[in-house]
Amino acid sequence: MAGLLPGESSHYGNSEGGLSRSSQDRPEEGGRWYFSRKEIEENSPSRRDSIDLKKETYLRKSYCTFLQDLGMRLKV
């Protein structure tokens, strides 16, 4: 399916484990329920705020490290 990255599955039309989704569960014809990596990177709020991908990645990692440290200090 167009727009998918290697290793991703669309979840539709996939009958792994004998399960298959009916046409009622599918989005309208022509509609998409996912975004490509390019669409996410180009249209993210960070890009609109002039934050590049490298800085956003750094900030996300910093925030995650902070939250993990905070959780350990609070013993939760």
Predicted model as a PDB file, atoms N, CA, C, CB and O in Angstrom, pLDDT in the B-factor column:
MODEL        1                                                                  
ATOM      1  N   MET A   1       0.849  -1.179   0.000  1.00 48.00           N  
ATOM      2  CA  MET A   1       0.000   0.000   0.000  1.00 48.00           C  
ATOM      3  C   MET A   1       0.890   1.237   0.000  1.00 48.00           C  
ATOM      4  CB  MET A   1      -0.964   0.001   1.224  1.00 48.00           C  
ATOM      5  O   MET A   1       1.877   1.299   0.733  1.00 48.00           O  
ATOM      6  N   ALA A   2       0.549   2.191  -0.800  1.00 53.00           N  
ATOM      7  CA  ALA A   2       1.343   3.412  -0.925  1.00 53.00           C  
ATOM      8  C   ALA A   2       1.348   4.194   0.377  1.00 53.00           C  
ATOM      9  CB  ALA A   2       0.809   4.285  -2.059  1.00 53.00           C  
ATOM     10  O   ALA A   2       0.333   4.271   1.069  1.00 53.00           O  
ATOM     11  N   GLY A   3       2.489   4.771   0.705  1.00 54.00           N  
ATOM     12  CA  GLY A   3       2.590   5.602   1.881  1.00 54.00           C  
ATOM     13  C   GLY A   3       3.033   4.860   3.133  1.00 54.00           C  
ATOM     14  O   GLY A   3       3.317   5.484   4.155  1.00 54.00           O  
ATOM     15  N   LEU A   4       3.095   3.529   3.063  1.00 51.00           N  
ATOM     16  CA  LEU A   4       3.547   2.770   4.217  1.00 51.00           C  
ATOM     17  C   LEU A   4       5.056   2.651   4.208  1.00 51.00           C  
ATOM     18  CB  LEU A   4       2.904   1.385   4.240  1.00 51.00           C  
ATOM     19  O   LEU A   4       5.681   2.594   3.149  1.00 51.00           O  
ATOM     20  N   LEU A   5       5.631   2.615   5.381  1.00 53.00           N  
ATOM     21  CA  LEU A   5       7.062   2.433   5.520  1.00 53.00           C  
ATOM     22  C   LEU A   5       7.367   0.943   5.587  1.00 53.00           C  
ATOM     23  CB  LEU A   5       7.597   3.167   6.772  1.00 53.00           C  
ATOM     24  O   LEU A   5       6.493   0.152   5.942  1.00 53.00           O  
ATOM     25  N   PRO A   6       8.602   0.545   5.249  1.00 54.00           N  
ATOM     26  CA  PRO A   6       8.946  -0.871   5.339  1.00 54.00           C  
ATOM     27  C   PRO A   6       8.689  -1.409   6.740  1.00 54.00           C  
ATOM     28  CB  PRO A   6      10.410  -1.091   4.952  1.00 54.00           C  
ATOM     29  O   PRO A   6       9.042  -0.770   7.732  1.00 54.00           O  
ATOM     30  N   GLY A   7       8.073  -2.585   6.817  1.00 52.00           N  
ATOM     31  CA  GLY A   7       7.794  -3.197   8.105  1.00 52.00           C  
ATOM     32  C   GLY A   7       6.453  -2.804   8.703  1.00 52.00           C  
ATOM     33  O   GLY A   7       6.055  -3.365   9.724  1.00 52.00           O  
ATOM     34  N   GLU A   8       5.746  -1.856   8.099  1.00 50.00           N  
ATOM     35  CA  GLU A   8       4.437  -1.459   8.606  1.00 50.00           C  
ATOM     36  C   GLU A   8       3.357  -2.234   7.865  1.00 50.00           C  
ATOM     37  CB  GLU A   8       4.221   0.070   8.453  1.00 50.00           C  
ATOM     38  O   GLU A   8       3.527  -2.585   6.697  1.00 50.00           O  
ATOM     39  N   SER A   9       2.267  -2.496   8.534  1.00 50.00           N  
ATOM     40  CA  SER A   9       1.145  -3.138   7.882  1.00 50.00           C  
ATOM     41  C   SER A   9      -0.048  -2.201   7.938  1.00 50.00           C  
ATOM     42  CB  SER A   9       0.817  -4.500   8.541  1.00 50.00           C  
ATOM     43  O   SER A   9      -0.121  -1.324   8.799  1.00 50.00           O  
ATOM     44  N   SER A  10      -0.964  -2.387   7.031  1.00 49.00           N  
ATOM     45  CA  SER A  10      -2.102  -1.480   6.949  1.00 49.00           C  
ATOM     46  C   SER A  10      -3.241  -1.883   7.868  1.00 49.00           C  
ATOM     47  CB  SER A  10      -2.599  -1.410   5.536  1.00 49.00           C  
ATOM     48  O   SER A  10      -4.140  -1.075   8.101  1.00 49.00           O  
ATOM     49  N   HIS A  11      -3.239  -3.113   8.406  1.00 48.00           N  
ATOM     50  CA  HIS A  11      -4.287  -3.644   9.275  1.00 48.00           C  
ATOM     51  C   HIS A  11      -5.570  -3.949   8.505  1.00 48.00           C  
ATOM     52  CB  HIS A  11      -4.581  -2.663  10.396  1.00 48.00           C  
ATOM     53  O   HIS A  11      -6.449  -4.615   9.051  1.00 48.00           O  
ATOM     54  N   TYR A  12      -5.710  -3.505   7.306  1.00 46.00           N  
ATOM     55  CA  TYR A  12      -6.890  -3.817   6.513  1.00 46.00           C  
ATOM     56  C   TYR A  12      -6.510  -4.788   5.423  1.00 46.00           C  
ATOM     57  CB  TYR A  12      -7.515  -2.543   5.915  1.00 46.00           C  
ATOM     58  O   TYR A  12      -5.445  -4.677   4.816  1.00 46.00           O  
ATOM     59  N   GLY A  13      -7.384  -5.739   5.179  1.00 44.00           N  
ATOM     60  CA  GLY A  13      -7.108  -6.731   4.167  1.00 44.00           C  
ATOM     61  C   GLY A  13      -6.067  -7.738   4.648  1.00 44.00           C  
ATOM     62  O   GLY A  13      -5.560  -8.524   3.847  1.00 44.00           O  
ATOM     63  N   ASN A  14      -5.751  -7.730   5.896  1.00 45.00           N  
ATOM     64  CA  ASN A  14      -4.760  -8.623   6.469  1.00 45.00           C  
ATOM     65  C   ASN A  14      -5.510  -9.658   7.281  1.00 45.00           C  
ATOM     66  CB  ASN A  14      -3.716  -7.851   7.344  1.00 45.00           C  
ATOM     67  O   ASN A  14      -6.238  -9.301   8.207  1.00 45.00           O  
ATOM     68  N   SER A  15      -5.352 -10.925   6.960  1.00 43.00           N  
ATOM     69  CA  SER A  15      -6.121 -11.954   7.649  1.00 43.00           C  
ATOM     70  C   SER A  15      -5.232 -12.817   8.529  1.00 43.00           C  
ATOM     71  CB  SER A  15      -6.856 -12.822   6.644  1.00 43.00           C  
ATOM     72  O   SER A  15      -5.437 -14.029   8.606  1.00 43.00           O  
ATOM     73  N   GLU A  16      -4.253 -12.222   9.192  1.00 45.00           N  
ATOM     74  CA  GLU A  16      -3.409 -12.963  10.107  1.00 45.00           C  
ATOM     75  C   GLU A  16      -4.260 -13.491  11.252  1.00 45.00           C  
ATOM     76  CB  GLU A  16      -2.255 -12.081  10.634  1.00 45.00           C  
ATOM     77  O   GLU A  16      -5.143 -12.799  11.759  1.00 45.00           O  
ATOM     78  N   GLY A  17      -3.980 -14.735  11.656  1.00 46.00           N  
ATOM     79  CA  GLY A  17      -4.724 -15.323  12.763  1.00 46.00           C  
ATOM     80  C   GLY A  17      -6.158 -15.627  12.398  1.00 46.00           C  
ATOM     81  O   GLY A  17      -6.977 -15.870  13.285  1.00 46.00           O  
ATOM     82  N   GLY A  18      -6.488 -15.620  11.110  1.00 44.00           N  
ATOM     83  CA  GLY A  18      -7.828 -15.944  10.671  1.00 44.00           C  
ATOM     84  C   GLY A  18      -8.821 -14.813  10.859  1.00 44.00           C  
ATOM     85  O   GLY A  18     -10.009 -14.996  10.592  1.00 44.00           O  
ATOM     86  N   LEU A  19      -8.379 -13.669  11.303  1.00 46.00           N  
ATOM     87  CA  LEU A  19      -9.289 -12.544  11.500  1.00 46.00           C  
ATOM     88  C   LEU A  19      -9.262 -11.649  10.277  1.00 46.00           C  
ATOM     89  CB  LEU A  19      -8.917 -11.744  12.766  1.00 46.00           C  
ATOM     90  O   LEU A  19      -8.199 -11.391   9.712  1.00 46.00           O  
ATOM     91  N   SER A  20     -10.395 -11.187   9.879  1.00 45.00           N  
ATOM     92  CA  SER A  20     -10.477 -10.265   8.756  1.00 45.00           C  
ATOM     93  C   SER A  20     -11.525  -9.219   9.074  1.00 45.00           C  
ATOM     94  CB  SER A  20     -10.812 -11.007   7.432  1.00 45.00           C  
ATOM     95  O   SER A  20     -12.574  -9.544   9.630  1.00 45.00           O  
ATOM     96  N   ARG A  21     -11.263  -7.989   8.735  1.00 47.00           N  
ATOM     97  CA  ARG A  21     -12.214  -6.919   9.020  1.00 47.00           C  
ATOM     98  C   ARG A  21     -13.275  -6.867   7.921  1.00 47.00           C  
ATOM     99  CB  ARG A  21     -11.488  -5.554   9.143  1.00 47.00           C  
ATOM    100  O   ARG A  21     -12.987  -7.098   6.747  1.00 47.00           O  
ATOM    101  N   SER A  22     -14.472  -6.567   8.318  1.00 46.00           N  
ATOM    102  CA  SER A  22     -15.539  -6.448   7.345  1.00 46.00           C  
ATOM    103  C   SER A  22     -15.498  -5.074   6.696  1.00 46.00           C  
ATOM    104  CB  SER A  22     -16.901  -6.696   8.000  1.00 46.00           C  
ATOM    105  O   SER A  22     -14.792  -4.179   7.161  1.00 46.00           O  
ATOM    106  N   SER A  23     -16.249  -4.913   5.632  1.00 46.00           N  
ATOM    107  CA  SER A  23     -16.261  -3.622   4.939  1.00 46.00           C  
ATOM    108  C   SER A  23     -16.860  -2.526   5.816  1.00 46.00           C  
ATOM    109  CB  SER A  23     -17.046  -3.729   3.628  1.00 46.00           C  
ATOM    110  O   SER A  23     -16.618  -1.347   5.558  1.00 46.00           O  
ATOM    111  N   GLN A  24     -17.636  -2.878   6.849  1.00 49.00           N  
ATOM    112  CA  GLN A  24     -18.202  -1.871   7.744  1.00 49.00           C  
ATOM    113  C   GLN A  24     -17.133  -1.217   8.603  1.00 49.00           C  
ATOM    114  CB  GLN A  24     -19.264  -2.494   8.632  1.00 49.00           C  
ATOM    115  O   GLN A  24     -17.280  -0.060   8.996  1.00 49.00           O  
ATOM    116  N   ASP A  25     -16.050  -1.944   8.903  1.00 51.00           N  
ATOM    117  CA  ASP A  25     -14.981  -1.419   9.745  1.00 51.00           C  
ATOM    118  C   ASP A  25     -14.010  -0.545   8.968  1.00 51.00           C  
ATOM    119  CB  ASP A  25     -14.233  -2.555  10.395  1.00 51.00           C  
ATOM    120  O   ASP A  25     -13.188   0.142   9.575  1.00 51.00           O  
ATOM    121  N   ARG A  26     -14.080  -0.552   7.680  1.00 54.00           N  
ATOM    122  CA  ARG A  26     -13.128   0.189   6.857  1.00 54.00           C  
ATOM    123  C   ARG A  26     -13.543   1.639   6.706  1.00 54.00           C  
ATOM    124  CB  ARG A  26     -12.993  -0.458   5.488  1.00 54.00           C  
ATOM    125  O   ARG A  26     -14.733   1.955   6.731  1.00 54.00           O  
ATOM    126  N   PRO A  27     -12.554   2.535   6.546  1.00 53.00           N  
ATOM    127  CA  PRO A  27     -12.892   3.931   6.299  1.00 53.00           C  
ATOM    128  C   PRO A  27     -13.550   4.070   4.935  1.00 53.00           C  
ATOM    129  CB  PRO A  27     -11.639   4.823   6.388  1.00 53.00           C  
ATOM    130  O   PRO A  27     -13.490   3.158   4.111  1.00 53.00           O  
ATOM    131  N   GLU A  28     -14.164   5.194   4.708  1.00 57.00           N  
ATOM    132  CA  GLU A  28     -14.800   5.440   3.423  1.00 57.00           C  
ATOM    133  C   GLU A  28     -13.816   5.223   2.299  1.00 57.00           C  
ATOM    134  CB  GLU A  28     -15.369   6.851   3.362  1.00 57.00           C  
ATOM    135  O   GLU A  28     -12.618   5.454   2.461  1.00 57.00           O  
ATOM    136  N   GLU A  29     -14.309   4.785   1.171  1.00 61.00           N  
ATOM    137  CA  GLU A  29     -13.443   4.573   0.016  1.00 61.00           C  
ATOM    138  C   GLU A  29     -12.714   5.860  -0.319  1.00 61.00           C  
ATOM    139  CB  GLU A  29     -14.254   4.079  -1.199  1.00 61.00           C  
ATOM    140  O   GLU A  29     -13.324   6.927  -0.385  1.00 61.00           O  
ATOM    141  N   GLY A  30     -11.422   5.761  -0.528  1.00 68.00           N  
ATOM    142  CA  GLY A  30     -10.621   6.938  -0.846  1.00 68.00           C  
ATOM    143  C   GLY A  30     -10.112   7.643   0.384  1.00 68.00           C  
ATOM    144  O   GLY A  30      -9.177   8.437   0.282  1.00 68.00           O  
ATOM    145  N   GLY A  31     -10.689   7.387   1.550  1.00 79.00           N  
ATOM    146  CA  GLY A  31     -10.232   8.009   2.785  1.00 79.00           C  
ATOM    147  C   GLY A  31      -9.064   7.230   3.364  1.00 79.00           C  
ATOM    148  O   GLY A  31      -8.969   6.017   3.179  1.00 79.00           O  
ATOM    149  N   ARG A  32      -8.179   7.920   4.059  1.00 78.00           N  
ATOM    150  CA  ARG A  32      -7.038   7.254   4.685  1.00 78.00           C  
ATOM    151  C   ARG A  32      -7.087   7.504   6.179  1.00 78.00           C  
ATOM    152  CB  ARG A  32      -5.693   7.754   4.085  1.00 78.00           C  
ATOM    153  O   ARG A  32      -7.458   8.593   6.618  1.00 78.00           O  
ATOM    154  N   TRP A  33      -6.723   6.522   6.949  1.00 82.00           N  
ATOM    155  CA  TRP A  33      -6.711   6.657   8.397  1.00 82.00           C  
ATOM    156  C   TRP A  33      -5.288   6.739   8.948  1.00 82.00           C  
ATOM    157  CB  TRP A  33      -7.448   5.494   9.034  1.00 82.00           C  
ATOM    158  O   TRP A  33      -5.087   6.691  10.161  1.00 82.00           O  
ATOM    159  N   TYR A  34      -4.317   6.860   8.070  1.00 88.00           N  
ATOM    160  CA  TYR A  34      -2.931   6.950   8.493  1.00 88.00           C  
ATOM    161  C   TYR A  34      -2.237   8.076   7.753  1.00 88.00           C  
ATOM    162  CB  TYR A  34      -2.204   5.626   8.260  1.00 88.00           C  
ATOM    163  O   TYR A  34      -2.731   8.551   6.731  1.00 88.00           O  
ATOM    164  N   PHE A  35      -1.098   8.502   8.262  1.00 87.00           N  
ATOM    165  CA  PHE A  35      -0.286   9.521   7.627  1.00 87.00           C  
ATOM    166  C   PHE A  35       1.072   8.927   7.293  1.00 87.00           C  
ATOM    167  CB  PHE A  35      -0.140  10.765   8.532  1.00 87.00           C  
ATOM    168  O   PHE A  35       1.583   8.094   8.041  1.00 87.00           O  
ATOM    169  N   SER A  36       1.648   9.336   6.202  1.00 91.00           N  
ATOM    170  CA  SER A  36       2.991   8.883   5.862  1.00 91.00           C  
ATOM    171  C   SER A  36       3.996   9.616   6.745  1.00 91.00           C  
ATOM    172  CB  SER A  36       3.298   9.119   4.352  1.00 91.00           C  
ATOM    173  O   SER A  36       3.683  10.655   7.327  1.00 91.00           O  
ATOM    174  N   ARG A  37       5.199   9.070   6.839  1.00 87.00           N  
ATOM    175  CA  ARG A  37       6.249   9.721   7.631  1.00 87.00           C  
ATOM    176  C   ARG A  37       6.481  11.134   7.113  1.00 87.00           C  
ATOM    177  CB  ARG A  37       7.569   8.903   7.584  1.00 87.00           C  
ATOM    178  O   ARG A  37       6.675  12.060   7.901  1.00 87.00           O  
ATOM    179  N   LYS A  38       6.464  11.307   5.783  1.00 89.00           N  
ATOM    180  CA  LYS A  38       6.690  12.624   5.190  1.00 89.00           C  
ATOM    181  C   LYS A  38       5.606  13.617   5.620  1.00 89.00           C  
ATOM    182  CB  LYS A  38       6.730  12.518   3.656  1.00 89.00           C  
ATOM    183  O   LYS A  38       5.909  14.760   5.965  1.00 89.00           O  
ATOM    184  N   GLU A  39       4.344  13.180   5.601  1.00 88.00           N  
ATOM    185  CA  GLU A  39       3.242  14.057   6.015  1.00 88.00           C  
ATOM    186  C   GLU A  39       3.377  14.457   7.482  1.00 88.00           C  
ATOM    187  CB  GLU A  39       1.891  13.365   5.782  1.00 88.00           C  
ATOM    188  O   GLU A  39       3.135  15.611   7.834  1.00 88.00           O  
ATOM    189  N   ILE A  40       3.758  13.516   8.335  1.00 83.00           N  
ATOM    190  CA  ILE A  40       3.923  13.826   9.755  1.00 83.00           C  
ATOM    191  C   ILE A  40       5.051  14.825   9.951  1.00 83.00           C  
ATOM    192  CB  ILE A  40       4.198  12.547  10.564  1.00 83.00           C  
ATOM    193  O   ILE A  40       4.902  15.809  10.674  1.00 83.00           O  
ATOM    194  N   GLU A  41       6.182  14.564   9.299  1.00 82.00           N  
ATOM    195  CA  GLU A  41       7.339  15.442   9.474  1.00 82.00           C  
ATOM    196  C   GLU A  41       7.100  16.844   8.913  1.00 82.00           C  
ATOM    197  CB  GLU A  41       8.554  14.829   8.810  1.00 82.00           C  
ATOM    198  O   GLU A  41       7.567  17.828   9.486  1.00 82.00           O  
ATOM    199  N   GLU A  42       6.380  16.939   7.804  1.00 84.00           N  
ATOM    200  CA  GLU A  42       6.159  18.245   7.180  1.00 84.00           C  
ATOM    201  C   GLU A  42       5.041  19.041   7.837  1.00 84.00           C  
ATOM    202  CB  GLU A  42       5.850  18.065   5.723  1.00 84.00           C  
ATOM    203  O   GLU A  42       5.063  20.271   7.797  1.00 84.00           O  
ATOM    204  N   ASN A  43       4.064  18.370   8.439  1.00 86.00           N  
ATOM    205  CA  ASN A  43       2.881  19.054   8.954  1.00 86.00           C  
ATOM    206  C   ASN A  43       2.772  19.039  10.471  1.00 86.00           C  
ATOM    207  CB  ASN A  43       1.659  18.438   8.372  1.00 86.00           C  
ATOM    208  O   ASN A  43       1.724  19.382  11.018  1.00 86.00           O  
ATOM    209  N   SER A  44       3.825  18.652  11.149  1.00 86.00           N  
ATOM    210  CA  SER A  44       3.745  18.589  12.607  1.00 86.00           C  
ATOM    211  C   SER A  44       3.707  19.999  13.193  1.00 86.00           C  
ATOM    212  CB  SER A  44       4.940  17.796  13.184  1.00 86.00           C  
ATOM    213  O   SER A  44       4.196  20.941  12.569  1.00 86.00           O  
ATOM    214  N   PRO A  45       3.136  20.151  14.379  1.00 90.00           N  
ATOM    215  CA  PRO A  45       3.122  21.463  15.032  1.00 90.00           C  
ATOM    216  C   PRO A  45       4.529  22.014  15.246  1.00 90.00           C  
ATOM    217  CB  PRO A  45       2.401  21.373  16.368  1.00 90.00           C  
ATOM    218  O   PRO A  45       4.737  23.227  15.216  1.00 90.00           O  
ATOM    219  N   SER A  46       5.492  21.121  15.462  1.00 91.00           N  
ATOM    220  CA  SER A  46       6.880  21.574  15.653  1.00 91.00           C  
ATOM    221  C   SER A  46       7.402  22.285  14.403  1.00 91.00           C  
ATOM    222  CB  SER A  46       7.795  20.377  15.998  1.00 91.00           C  
ATOM    223  O   SER A  46       8.082  23.305  14.513  1.00 91.00           O  
ATOM    224  N   ARG A  47       7.096  21.763  13.233  1.00 90.00           N  
ATOM    225  CA  ARG A  47       7.552  22.410  11.989  1.00 90.00           C  
ATOM    226  C   ARG A  47       6.896  23.772  11.828  1.00 90.00           C  
ATOM    227  CB  ARG A  47       7.239  21.522  10.759  1.00 90.00           C  
ATOM    228  O   ARG A  47       7.533  24.729  11.389  1.00 90.00           O  
ATOM    229  N   ARG A  48       5.618  23.855  12.186  1.00 90.00           N  
ATOM    230  CA  ARG A  48       4.917  25.142  12.091  1.00 90.00           C  
ATOM    231  C   ARG A  48       5.508  26.161  13.052  1.00 90.00           C  
ATOM    232  CB  ARG A  48       3.421  24.963  12.378  1.00 90.00           C  
ATOM    233  O   ARG A  48       5.433  27.365  12.810  1.00 90.00           O  
ATOM    234  N   ASP A  49       6.101  25.676  14.149  1.00 93.00           N  
ATOM    235  CA  ASP A  49       6.750  26.563  15.117  1.00 93.00           C  
ATOM    236  C   ASP A  49       8.235  26.722  14.840  1.00 93.00           C  
ATOM    237  CB  ASP A  49       6.548  26.038  16.524  1.00 93.00           C  
ATOM    238  O   ASP A  49       8.977  27.207  15.694  1.00 93.00           O  
ATOM    239  N   SER A  50       8.670  26.325  13.671  1.00 92.00           N  
ATOM    240  CA  SER A  50      10.063  26.453  13.209  1.00 92.00           C  
ATOM    241  C   SER A  50      11.064  25.664  14.047  1.00 92.00           C  
ATOM    242  CB  SER A  50      10.464  27.902  13.208  1.00 92.00           C  
ATOM    243  O   SER A  50      12.189  26.115  14.261  1.00 92.00           O  
ATOM    244  N   ILE A  51      10.654  24.478  14.526  1.00 93.00           N  
ATOM    245  CA  ILE A  51      11.563  23.587  15.241  1.00 93.00           C  
ATOM    246  C   ILE A  51      11.889  22.441  14.287  1.00 93.00           C  
ATOM    247  CB  ILE A  51      10.930  23.060  16.600  1.00 93.00           C  
ATOM    248  O   ILE A  51      10.998  21.710  13.853  1.00 93.00           O  
ATOM    249  N   ASP A  52      13.176  22.290  13.965  1.00 91.00           N  
ATOM    250  CA  ASP A  52      13.554  21.240  13.014  1.00 91.00           C  
ATOM    251  C   ASP A  52      13.528  19.862  13.677  1.00 91.00           C  
ATOM    252  CB  ASP A  52      14.951  21.520  12.433  1.00 91.00           C  
ATOM    253  O   ASP A  52      13.440  19.754  14.900  1.00 91.00           O  
ATOM    254  N   LEU A  53      13.605  18.817  12.859  1.00 89.00           N  
ATOM    255  CA  LEU A  53      13.490  17.444  13.333  1.00 89.00           C  
ATOM    256  C   LEU A  53      14.586  17.104  14.339  1.00 89.00           C  
ATOM    257  CB  LEU A  53      13.542  16.478  12.160  1.00 89.00           C  
ATOM    258  O   LEU A  53      14.321  16.422  15.329  1.00 89.00           O  
ATOM    259  N   LYS A  54      15.804  17.566  14.103  1.00 93.00           N  
ATOM    260  CA  LYS A  54      16.915  17.261  14.998  1.00 93.00           C  
ATOM    261  C   LYS A  54      16.667  17.848  16.399  1.00 93.00           C  
ATOM    262  CB  LYS A  54      18.234  17.806  14.414  1.00 93.00           C  
ATOM    263  O   LYS A  54      16.875  17.170  17.405  1.00 93.00           O  
ATOM    264  N   LYS A  55      16.225  19.104  16.453  1.00 95.00           N  
ATOM    265  CA  LYS A  55      15.965  19.746  17.742  1.00 95.00           C  
ATOM    266  C   LYS A  55      14.763  19.097  18.433  1.00 95.00           C  
ATOM    267  CB  LYS A  55      15.721  21.259  17.553  1.00 95.00           C  
ATOM    268  O   LYS A  55      14.777  18.901  19.648  1.00 95.00           O  
ATOM    269  N   GLU A  56      13.731  18.768  17.665  1.00 92.00           N  
ATOM    270  CA  GLU A  56      12.557  18.125  18.250  1.00 92.00           C  
ATOM    271  C   GLU A  56      12.948  16.782  18.867  1.00 92.00           C  
ATOM    272  CB  GLU A  56      11.451  17.930  17.182  1.00 92.00           C  
ATOM    273  O   GLU A  56      12.504  16.452  19.967  1.00 92.00           O  
ATOM    274  N   THR A  57      13.770  16.015  18.172  1.00 92.00           N  
ATOM    275  CA  THR A  57      14.228  14.728  18.695  1.00 92.00           C  
ATOM    276  C   THR A  57      15.001  14.914  19.994  1.00 92.00           C  
ATOM    277  CB  THR A  57      15.101  14.006  17.659  1.00 92.00           C  
ATOM    278  O   THR A  57      14.801  14.169  20.954  1.00 92.00           O  
ATOM    279  N   TYR A  58      15.883  15.908  20.022  1.00 96.00           N  
ATOM    280  CA  TYR A  58      16.648  16.211  21.236  1.00 96.00           C  
ATOM    281  C   TYR A  58      15.709  16.582  22.388  1.00 96.00           C  
ATOM    282  CB  TYR A  58      17.649  17.361  20.972  1.00 96.00           C  
ATOM    283  O   TYR A  58      15.869  16.089  23.505  1.00 96.00           O  
ATOM    284  N   LEU A  59      14.736  17.446  22.116  1.00 95.00           N  
ATOM    285  CA  LEU A  59      13.799  17.872  23.156  1.00 95.00           C  
ATOM    286  C   LEU A  59      12.964  16.703  23.682  1.00 95.00           C  
ATOM    287  CB  LEU A  59      12.878  18.964  22.618  1.00 95.00           C  
ATOM    288  O   LEU A  59      12.760  16.574  24.889  1.00 95.00           O  
ATOM    289  N   ARG A  60      12.488  15.862  22.778  1.00 94.00           N  
ATOM    290  CA  ARG A  60      11.706  14.700  23.198  1.00 94.00           C  
ATOM    291  C   ARG A  60      12.522  13.796  24.113  1.00 94.00           C  
ATOM    292  CB  ARG A  60      11.219  13.912  21.976  1.00 94.00           C  
ATOM    293  O   ARG A  60      12.037  13.344  25.151  1.00 94.00           O  
ATOM    294  N   LYS A  61      13.765  13.538  23.719  1.00 97.00           N  
ATOM    295  CA  LYS A  61      14.627  12.684  24.541  1.00 97.00           C  
ATOM    296  C   LYS A  61      14.868  13.327  25.903  1.00 97.00           C  
ATOM    297  CB  LYS A  61      15.972  12.422  23.830  1.00 97.00           C  
ATOM    298  O   LYS A  61      14.829  12.642  26.925  1.00 97.00           O  
ATOM    299  N   SER A  62      15.113  14.623  25.927  1.00 98.00           N  
ATOM    300  CA  SER A  62      15.331  15.338  27.188  1.00 98.00           C  
ATOM    301  C   SER A  62      14.107  15.244  28.094  1.00 98.00           C  
ATOM    302  CB  SER A  62      15.669  16.809  26.916  1.00 98.00           C  
ATOM    303  O   SER A  62      14.240  14.993  29.291  1.00 98.00           O  
ATOM    304  N   TYR A  63      12.909  15.446  27.526  1.00 97.00           N  
ATOM    305  CA  TYR A  63      11.682  15.386  28.309  1.00 97.00           C  
ATOM    306  C   TYR A  63      11.468  13.973  28.859  1.00 97.00           C  
ATOM    307  CB  TYR A  63      10.475  15.820  27.455  1.00 97.00           C  
ATOM    308  O   TYR A  63      11.077  13.807  30.015  1.00 97.00           O  
ATOM    309  N   CYS A  64      11.723  12.967  28.037  1.00 97.00           N  
ATOM    310  CA  CYS A  64      11.554  11.582  28.489  1.00 97.00           C  
ATOM    311  C   CYS A  64      12.523  11.255  29.619  1.00 97.00           C  
ATOM    312  CB  CYS A  64      11.760  10.607  27.320  1.00 97.00           C  
ATOM    313  O   CYS A  64      12.149  10.605  30.595  1.00 97.00           O  
ATOM    314  N   THR A  65      13.762  11.703  29.487  1.00 98.00           N  
ATOM    315  CA  THR A  65      14.758  11.480  30.532  1.00 98.00           C  
ATOM    316  C   THR A  65      14.334  12.169  31.828  1.00 98.00           C  
ATOM    317  CB  THR A  65      16.142  11.991  30.080  1.00 98.00           C  
ATOM    318  O   THR A  65      14.450  11.590  32.908  1.00 98.00           O  
ATOM    319  N   PHE A  66      13.844  13.401  31.720  1.00 98.00           N  
ATOM    320  CA  PHE A  66      13.376  14.145  32.888  1.00 98.00           C  
ATOM    321  C   PHE A  66      12.226  13.412  33.572  1.00 98.00           C  
ATOM    322  CB  PHE A  66      12.936  15.560  32.483  1.00 98.00           C  
ATOM    323  O   PHE A  66      12.225  13.251  34.793  1.00 98.00           O  
ATOM    324  N   LEU A  67      11.249  12.967  32.783  1.00 98.00           N  
ATOM    325  CA  LEU A  67      10.087  12.295  33.361  1.00 98.00           C  
ATOM    326  C   LEU A  67      10.473  10.970  34.010  1.00 98.00           C  
ATOM    327  CB  LEU A  67       9.026  12.059  32.290  1.00 98.00           C  
ATOM    328  O   LEU A  67       9.946  10.614  35.064  1.00 98.00           O  
ATOM    329  N   GLN A  68      11.391  10.245  33.383  1.00 98.00           N  
ATOM    330  CA  GLN A  68      11.839   8.988  33.963  1.00 98.00           C  
ATOM    331  C   GLN A  68      12.559   9.243  35.296  1.00 98.00           C  
ATOM    332  CB  GLN A  68      12.768   8.241  32.978  1.00 98.00           C  
ATOM    333  O   GLN A  68      12.320   8.536  36.275  1.00 98.00           O  
ATOM    334  N   ASP A  69      13.421  10.232  35.330  1.00 98.00           N  
ATOM    335  CA  ASP A  69      14.134  10.588  36.557  1.00 98.00           C  
ATOM    336  C   ASP A  69      13.152  11.032  37.646  1.00 98.00           C  
ATOM    337  CB  ASP A  69      15.160  11.706  36.276  1.00 98.00           C  
ATOM    338  O   ASP A  69      13.282  10.634  38.804  1.00 98.00           O  
ATOM    339  N   LEU A  70      12.187  11.843  37.275  1.00 98.00           N  
ATOM    340  CA  LEU A  70      11.175  12.308  38.224  1.00 98.00           C  
ATOM    341  C   LEU A  70      10.399  11.128  38.803  1.00 98.00           C  
ATOM    342  CB  LEU A  70      10.210  13.298  37.545  1.00 98.00           C  
ATOM    343  O   LEU A  70      10.168  11.066  40.010  1.00 98.00           O  
ATOM    344  N   GLY A  71      10.003  10.206  37.952  1.00 97.00           N  
ATOM    345  CA  GLY A  71       9.273   9.018  38.415  1.00 97.00           C  
ATOM    346  C   GLY A  71      10.087   8.198  39.385  1.00 97.00           C  
ATOM    347  O   GLY A  71       9.548   7.700  40.373  1.00 97.00           O  
ATOM    348  N   MET A  72      11.386   8.044  39.126  1.00 97.00           N  
ATOM    349  CA  MET A  72      12.253   7.279  40.009  1.00 97.00           C  
ATOM    350  C   MET A  72      12.411   7.995  41.357  1.00 97.00           C  
ATOM    351  CB  MET A  72      13.629   7.057  39.349  1.00 97.00           C  
ATOM    352  O   MET A  72      12.418   7.348  42.404  1.00 97.00           O  
ATOM    353  N   ARG A  73      12.536   9.307  41.334  1.00 98.00           N  
ATOM    354  CA  ARG A  73      12.671  10.072  42.588  1.00 98.00           C  
ATOM    355  C   ARG A  73      11.400  10.015  43.419  1.00 98.00           C  
ATOM    356  CB  ARG A  73      13.022  11.531  42.289  1.00 98.00           C  
ATOM    357  O   ARG A  73      11.454  10.003  44.649  1.00 98.00           O  
ATOM    358  N   LEU A  74      10.249   9.979  42.738  1.00 97.00           N  
ATOM    359  CA  LEU A  74       8.968   9.883  43.444  1.00 97.00           C  
ATOM    360  C   LEU A  74       8.596   8.451  43.780  1.00 97.00           C  
ATOM    361  CB  LEU A  74       7.872  10.504  42.615  1.00 97.00           C  
ATOM    362  O   LEU A  74       7.597   8.198  44.453  1.00 97.00           O  
ATOM    363  N   LYS A  75       9.408   7.516  43.307  1.00 95.00           N  
ATOM    364  CA  LYS A  75       9.205   6.081  43.542  1.00 95.00           C  
ATOM    365  C   LYS A  75       7.844   5.609  43.016  1.00 95.00           C  
ATOM    366  CB  LYS A  75       9.320   5.769  45.042  1.00 95.00           C  
ATOM    367  O   LYS A  75       7.098   4.900  43.690  1.00 95.00           O  
ATOM    368  N   VAL A  76       7.562   6.030  41.800  1.00 92.00           N  
ATOM    369  CA  VAL A  76       6.340   5.575  41.133  1.00 92.00           C  
ATOM    370  C   VAL A  76       6.684   4.876  39.842  1.00 92.00           C  
ATOM    371  CB  VAL A  76       5.388   6.748  40.863  1.00 92.00           C  
ATOM    372  O   VAL A  76       5.790   4.418  39.130  1.00 92.00           O  
TER     373      VAL A  76                                                      
ENDMDL                                                                          
END                                                                             
